[in-house]
Amino acid sequence: MRNLMIAGNWKMNKTYEEGVVLAQGLADALTGKEFKGVDVVVCPPTVDLKGVSEVIDQAQAPFALGAQNVYWEESGAFTGETAPSMLTAVNATYCIIGHSERRGYFGETDEDINKKAKALMAHDIVPISCCGEPLEVREAGKHVEFVVDQIKKDTEGLDLSDPSKYVIAYEPIWAIGTGKTATADDAQEVCCAIRETLAEIFGKETADKVRVLYGGSAKPGNIAELVAKPDVDGALVGGASLKADSFSEMVLNAAATL
Ligand code: PEP
């Protein structure tokens, strides 16, 4: 009913040329392989988007392009920012928003994330909207209510009439880039709470169609166990997306569970 999704977040890694090489390597690794039911997305740094877009186009690569950030205004005096229309111009059809690194280092708030989602959706770009708790909240046993609160604020007033065009990534901050993966049961607990929250706000039929990914040290060796959980629809992948072989292996391992 819901396609799985494996999305790679390259973060601030890969120069333009390195990005083109990685995208080409991924195209080579995945072309001709069977992974029906798994949507694959790569999210390079902004300056790499055009180069990766050209690789996708020329190789007819079986993956989509996403950005890592956006600003909600259409144009104007916003030095250093990127408008949704600029992402569309390079064929980016997804965009990560609300990553914990942007919340933590750059002070992004749930209100900002909500505005970014609305701006992206107005341009038919699918947000991959991140949420997740810090370690102290997890240790206090308050992780579910913390994430539910983020979801309520991040989705306020969104039009989810096409629920396939909004993706959530649950990324417990203590598991990002640390090698510490949440167990599949931990991921399921929160992904299920996210879906129940969406059901309360948007109705069950809509909630059942929104993809909820897990992120945090996901890799080829644990992806099958994660996606076997009923509410975990794939992964947002940092470290393991930086090599064509590990990322393509994740895609194929996820597909093998279907
Ligand atoms: C991320 O930052 O989105 C992420 C999940 O990173 P990693 O896979 O490296 O933990």
Boltz pocket constraint, residues with backbone or C-beta under 6 A from the ligand:
constraints:
  - pocket:
      binder: B
      contacts: [[A, 9], [A, 171], [A, 175], [A, 176], [A, 177], [A, 178], [A, 179], [A, 215], [A, 216], [A, 217], [A, 218], [A, 236], [A, 237], [A, 238], [A, 239], [A, 240]]
      max_distance: 6.0
